[in-house]
Amino acid sequence: MTILIVEDNPTNAMIIKHLAKKVTNEEMVVASDGNAALTFCHAENFSMLIVDHLLPGMSGLQFIKAVRLMDRYRDVPAVMVTAETDPRLREEARAAGVTDFLHKPVEAVAFRKLVADHLGSAAIVSDLPKSA
């Protein structure tokens, strides 16, 4: 299974990818804009979509609306990453098909919970044994 990260800021993409590698063995693909992400979605099947709210050209909401038109992505978890706290954005995002939210700055504990909640505990890397 593969996670698609749609993030235009290379630093933010690297942080999300780094967090993901710490909590899951899922493969990760990064797209820097919604159009590139849609191209990936037509070519591959992703198990989760992690999408920045503000993207160049096509917003995160527009991308989610477009990807939800594809049958194979109707039930795939779509997570919006945003620093925005306006409840209207959350309502609009839910209506567009957003499953969950990650607040910026993204924290490791929240990311781990999100992956477990949406992909199941089997997708989580077990903690390393603690030395005595």
For each residue, the residues with C-beta under 8 A, 3 or more apart:
1: 26 27 46 47 48 119 123
2: 26 27 28 29 44 45 46 47
3: 20 24 26 27 28 29 46 47 48 49 50
4: 28 29 30 31 37 40 41 44 46 48 49 50
5: 13 16 17 20 28 29 30 31 50
6: 30 31 32 33 34 37 49 50 51 52 55 60 63
7: 12 13 16 30 31 32 50 51 52 55 81
8: 13 32 33 52 54 55 56
9: 12 13 52
10: 13 14 32
11: 14 15
12: 7 9 15 16 52 81 104
13: 5 7 8 9 10 16 17 30 32
14: 10 11 17 18
15: 11 12 18 19 105 106
16: 5 7 12 13 19 20 50 81 106 111
17: 5 13 14 20 21 28 30
18: 14 15 21 22
19: 15 16 22 23 106 108 111
20: 3 5 16 17 23 24 26 28 50 111 115
21: 17 18 24 28
22: 18 19 108 112 125
23: 19 20 108 111 112 115 124 125
24: 3 20 21 115 119 123 124 125
25: 123 125
26: 1 2 3 20 47 48 115 119 123
27: 1 2 3
28: 2 3 4 5 17 20 21
29: 2 3 4 5 40 44 46
30: 4 5 6 7 13 17
31: 4 5 6 7 34 36 37 39 40
32: 6 7 8 10 13 36
33: 6 8 36 37 55 56 57 58
34: 6 31 37 38 55 57 58 59 60 62 63 66
35: 38 39 57 58
36: 31 32 33 39 40
37: 4 6 31 33 34 40 41 49 51 63 67
38: 34 35 41 42 63 66 67
39: 31 35 36 42 43
40: 4 29 31 36 37 43 44 46
41: 4 37 38 44 46 49 67 70 73
42: 38 39 70
43: 39 40
44: 2 4 29 40 41
45: 2 72
46: 1 2 3 4 29 40 41 49 73 76
47: 1 2 3 26 76 77 119 123
48: 1 3 4 26 76 77 78 79 115 118 119
49: 3 4 6 37 41 46 64 67 73 76 77 78 79
50: 3 4 5 6 7 16 20 79 81 102
51: 6 7 37 55 60 63 64 78 79 80 81 98
52: 6 7 8 9 12 55 60 80 81 82
53: 59 60 61 80 81 82 84 89 93
54: 8 59 60 82
55: 6 7 8 33 34 51 52 58 59 60 63
56: 8 33
57: 33 34 35
58: 33 34 35 55 62 63 66
59: 34 53 54 55 62 63
60: 6 34 51 52 53 54 55 63 64 80 81 82 93
61: 53 64 65 80 92 93 96 98
62: 34 58 59 65 66
63: 6 34 37 38 51 55 58 59 60 66 67
64: 49 51 60 61 67 68 78 80 93 96 97 98
65: 61 62 68 69 96 97
66: 34 38 58 62 63 69
67: 37 38 41 49 63 64 70 73 78 97
68: 64 65 73 74 78 96 97
69: 65 66
70: 41 42 67 73 74
71: 74
72: 45 76
73: 41 46 49 67 68 70 76 78
74: 68 70 71
75:
76: 46 47 48 49 72 73
77: 47 48 49 99 100 118 119
78: 48 49 51 64 67 68 73 97 98 99 100
79: 48 49 50 51 98 99 100 101 102 114 118
80: 51 52 53 60 61 64 93 98 100 101 102
81: 7 12 16 50 51 52 53 60 101 102 103 104 106
82: 52 53 54 60 89 101 102 103 104
83: 103 104 105
84: 53 89
85: 103
86: 89 90
87: 90 91
88: 91 92
89: 53 82 84 86 92 93
90: 86 87 93 94 101
91: 87 88 94 95
92: 61 88 89 95 96
93: 53 60 61 64 80 89 90 96 98 101
94: 90 91 97 98
95: 91 92
96: 61 64 65 68 92 93
97: 64 65 67 68 78 94
98: 51 61 64 78 79 80 93 94 101
99: 77 78 79 118
100: 77 78 79 80 114 117 118
101: 79 80 81 82 90 93 98
102: 50 79 80 81 82 106 110 111 114
103: 81 82 83 85 106 110
104: 12 81 82 83
105: 15 83
106: 15 16 19 81 102 103 110 111
107: 110 111
108: 19 22 23 111 112
109: 112 113
110: 102 103 106 107 113 114
111: 16 19 20 23 102 106 107 108 114 115
112: 22 23 108 109 115 116 124
113: 109 110 116 117
114: 79 100 102 110 111 117 118
115: 20 23 24 26 48 111 112 118 119 123 124
116: 112 113 119 120 121 123 124
117: 100 113 114
118: 48 77 79 99 100 114 115
119: 1 24 26 47 48 77 115 116 122 123 124
120: 116 123
121: 116 124
122: 119
123: 1 24 25 26 47 115 116 119 120
124: 23 24 112 115 116 119 121
125: 22 23 24 25
126:
127:
128:
129:
130:
131:
132:
